[in-house]
Amino acid sequence: MIASITRRGFVAATGALAIGAAASAQNAPKDRMKKAIKYAMIGEPLPVVDKLKLLKDLGFDGVEPTMGDKVDPNELREASEKTGLPIHGVVLGSIAGIEAAVDRAVLYGASSVLLVAGKVDEKTPYVKNYEDTQAVIRKSIPYAAEKKIYLLVENVWNNFLLSPIEMARYIDELGSEWAGAYFDAGNVARYGWPEHWVPVLGKRIKKVDIKGYSRTKRDNEGTWKGFEVPLGDGGDEIDWESVRRELAAIGYTGWVTLEVAGGNREVLADLAKRMDRILGR
């Protein structure tokens, strides 16, 4: 499952991603990962078109809105066209209304819809959630395939798909090239190591979310407090070099989207630099 390449080779391949760090999305080398943020992270009180222009000026390659963002979809699409900043995907965050989210992705010229496959709790048995959510996704796959939009299941804290082997099986059983994984490296860090997940999920990974995480803060202050660390340092205990190396090993050159609190121009500029360090740009 893991390609036969030496660790030294992994590092060499990853180092190549730094070439052309100052280039725009249109001129970026095809073998480097593309960096984006969630639309809701833009904290400047600006018109939509100026928000996207800000992201482009800061070196971001794209943006990803959610279905629930308070922005007119047509205005956002027009802003993307005017600025040349792509909207690469749409976050649905559930499996309710998949076809509407696919239509939104088509409107934006995006390539994917992020899904969350239900949840397991005291009222929802594991097997029931497994079978029921697969059935809903399967029903929407023909529509998504017709529109050429990927349906990507993300690993979240829903007490479900708790190992990469299980997640790979779940996706494979959907039986379509238009079903894949939206791998969240930060979410994994609560109970595992993201660099262990990447080689197992392999080519199923179509897109990646990132955020920092501290297991120390988790243990001392509470589970959600683990996210309250600066990306890449200051207590972030994710081994980003290893994550990047494993992504390079599977030939991943797609979108990597940051999912944190966000803020004003100064905050976003700092986050852009942190992403560059993590991605080796």
C-alpha positions in Angstrom: 0.0 0.0 0.0 3.0 2.3 0.6 5.0 3.1 -2.4 8.5 1.7 -2.6 10.6 4.8 -2.1 13.2 5.6 0.5 12.7 8.0 3.4 15.4 10.1 1.9 13.4 10.1 -1.3 10.3 11.3 0.5 12.2 14.3 1.9 13.7 15.1 -1.5 10.3 14.9 -3.1 8.8 17.1 -0.4 11.5 19.6 -0.7 10.6 20.2 -4.3 7.3 21.6 -3.2 9.0 24.7 -2.0 9.8 25.8 -5.6 7.8 28.8 -6.7 6.4 29.7 -3.3 5.7 33.3 -4.4 3.8 32.3 -7.6 0.1 32.8 -8.0 -2.3 29.9 -8.1 -2.3 30.1 -11.9 1.4 30.0 -12.2 2.0 27.6 -9.3 4.0 24.4 -10.0 1.6 21.5 -10.6 3.5 19.3 -8.1 2.9 21.5 -5.0 -0.1 21.4 -2.7 -2.5 24.3 -2.9 -3.4 26.3 0.2 -6.8 27.6 1.1 -8.9 28.7 4.0 -12.6 28.4 4.9 -14.5 31.5 3.8 -15.9 32.2 7.3 -12.3 32.7 8.6 -12.1 36.1 6.7 -12.6 38.5 9.6 -12.2 41.8 7.7 -15.5 43.7 7.2 -15.1 44.0 3.4 -17.3 43.4 0.4 -17.2 39.8 -0.8 -15.0 40.6 -3.8 -12.5 42.5 -1.6 -12.4 39.5 0.8 -11.3 37.2 -2.0 -8.8 39.8 -3.3 -7.3 39.9 0.2 -6.8 36.2 0.2 -5.1 36.3 -3.2 -2.9 39.2 -2.1 -1.8 37.1 1.0 -0.8 34.2 -1.2 -3.8 31.9 -0.8 -4.6 29.7 -3.8 -8.3 29.3 -3.1 -11.2 29.4 -0.6 -13.9 27.0 0.6 -17.3 28.2 1.8 -20.0 26.2 3.7 -23.6 25.8 2.8 -24.4 27.9 5.8 -22.2 30.9 5.2 -24.0 34.2 5.2 -23.1 35.2 1.7 -25.0 35.3 -1.5 -23.8 32.3 -3.6 -24.0 34.3 -6.9 -22.1 37.2 -5.4 -19.4 34.8 -4.2 -19.2 33.2 -7.6 -18.9 36.5 -9.3 -16.2 37.6 -6.8 -14.3 34.4 -7.6 -14.5 35.1 -11.3 -13.4 38.7 -10.9 -10.4 38.0 -8.6 -9.4 34.7 -10.2 -9.4 33.1 -6.8 -11.0 29.6 -7.1 -13.7 28.3 -4.8 -12.4 24.7 -4.6 -15.2 23.0 -2.7 -18.4 23.3 -0.6 -18.7 22.2 3.0 -22.1 20.5 3.7 -21.1 19.0 7.0 -23.8 16.3 7.0 -25.5 14.0 4.6 -28.8 16.0 4.4 -29.3 17.9 1.2 -26.3 16.4 -0.7 -27.8 17.2 -4.2 -28.4 20.8 -3.3 -24.7 21.1 -2.2 -23.6 19.5 -5.4 -25.6 22.1 -7.3 -23.8 24.8 -5.2 -20.5 23.3 -6.1 -21.4 23.4 -9.8 -22.4 27.1 -9.4 -19.0 27.9 -7.9 -17.0 25.8 -10.4 -15.8 23.7 -7.4 -14.9 20.1 -7.5 -16.2 18.6 -4.2 -18.7 18.5 -1.4 -17.5 17.7 2.2 -19.8 15.3 4.0 -20.0 14.1 7.6 -21.4 10.6 7.9 -23.8 11.0 10.7 -22.8 10.2 14.3 -22.8 7.4 16.8 -24.2 7.9 20.2 -26.3 6.1 22.8 -29.3 6.2 20.5 -27.6 5.4 17.3 -25.7 2.1 17.1 -22.4 1.9 15.2 -23.6 -0.6 12.6 -26.9 1.3 12.0 -25.0 4.5 11.4 -22.6 2.7 9.1 -25.3 1.2 6.9 -27.7 4.2 6.9 -25.2 6.8 6.0 -23.7 4.7 3.2 -27.2 4.2 1.8 -27.9 8.0 1.7 -24.5 8.7 0.1 -24.9 5.9 -2.5 -28.3 7.4 -3.5 -26.6 10.7 -4.3 -23.6 9.4 -6.1 -25.1 9.1 -9.6 -26.2 12.8 -9.4 -22.7 13.8 -8.2 -21.0 11.7 -10.9 -23.2 13.3 -13.6 -22.1 16.8 -12.3 -18.5 15.6 -11.9 -18.4 16.6 -8.2 -16.6 14.4 -5.6 -18.5 13.4 -2.4 -15.8 13.4 0.3 -16.4 12.0 3.7 -14.4 13.7 6.5 -13.2 12.2 9.7 -14.7 14.3 12.5 -15.5 13.8 16.2 -18.7 11.9 15.6 -17.6 8.6 17.3 -17.4 7.1 13.8 -14.7 5.9 11.3 -12.2 5.8 14.1 -9.4 4.1 12.2 -7.9 4.6 8.7 -8.6 1.0 7.8 -12.3 1.3 8.6 -12.5 4.6 6.7 -10.9 3.1 3.7 -13.3 0.2 3.7 -16.3 2.5 4.2 -15.3 4.6 1.1 -14.5 1.5 -1.0 -17.9 0.0 -0.3 -19.5 3.1 -1.7 -18.3 1.7 -5.0 -17.6 4.9 -7.0 -14.6 7.0 -8.1 -16.7 10.0 -7.1 -16.6 9.0 -3.4 -13.5 9.7 -1.5 -11.9 11.0 1.8 -11.6 14.6 3.0 -8.8 13.9 5.4 -8.6 16.2 8.4 -5.2 15.9 9.9 -6.0 17.9 13.0 -9.1 15.9 13.9 -7.1 12.7 13.9 -4.5 14.0 16.5 -7.0 13.6 19.3 -6.8 9.8 19.2 -4.0 9.0 16.7 -1.3 10.2 14.4 -2.2 11.7 11.0 0.9 10.5 9.3 -0.2 7.0 10.1 -3.6 7.6 8.3 -2.2 9.0 5.0 -0.6 5.8 3.6 -3.6 3.7 4.5 -6.1 6.1 2.9 -3.7 6.7 0.0 -5.4 7.8 -3.2 -8.8 7.9 -1.5 -7.6 11.3 -0.1 -9.0 13.9 -2.5 -8.7 16.9 -0.1 -7.1 17.8 3.2 -8.1 20.0 6.2 -5.5 21.1 8.7 -5.4 22.6 12.2 -3.0 22.4 15.1 -3.6 20.2 18.1 -2.0 19.6 21.5 -2.5 16.3 23.3 -1.0 17.9 26.4 -3.7 20.6 26.6 -6.3 17.9 25.8 -5.1 15.9 28.8 -4.8 18.9 31.2 -7.6 21.2 30.1 -10.1 19.2 28.1 -10.5 17.7 24.6 -11.5 20.8 22.7 -8.8 22.9 24.3 -6.3 20.8 22.3 -7.1 23.0 19.3 -6.1 26.2 21.1 -2.5 26.3 19.9 -0.8 28.2 17.1 -0.5 26.2 13.9 2.9 24.6 13.6 4.4 25.8 16.9 3.6 27.0 20.4 2.4 23.6 21.6 1.1 22.2 18.3 2.2 18.5 18.7 1.4 17.4 15.2 4.5 16.2 13.3 3.8 18.3 10.1 7.0 17.3 8.5 5.9 13.6 8.7 2.4 14.4 7.4 3.8 16.3 4.5 6.3 13.5 3.7 3.5 10.9 3.7 1.3 13.1 1.5 4.2 13.4 -0.9 4.7 9.7 -0.9 1.1 9.1 -2.2 1.6 11.8 -4.8 -0.9 14.2 -3.2 -0.8 17.7 -4.8 -4.4 18.8 -4.1 -6.0 21.3 -1.8 -5.0 21.8 1.8 -7.5 24.0 3.6 -6.9 25.6 7.0 -9.8 25.4 9.5 -9.2 27.6 12.5 -10.7 30.8 14.0 -9.3 33.2 11.4 -9.4 37.0 11.9 -8.3 40.3 10.3 -5.6 40.8 7.6 -2.8 40.6 10.1 -4.0 37.2 11.5 -4.6 35.8 8.0 -1.2 36.9 6.8 0.4 35.1 9.8 -1.7 32.0 9.0 -0.6 32.1 5.4 3.1 32.1 6.5 2.4 29.2 8.9 0.8 27.2 6.1 3.8 27.9 3.8 6.1 26.4 6.5 3.9 23.4 7.0 3.6 22.7 3.3 7.3 23.3 2.6 6.6 26.2 0.3 
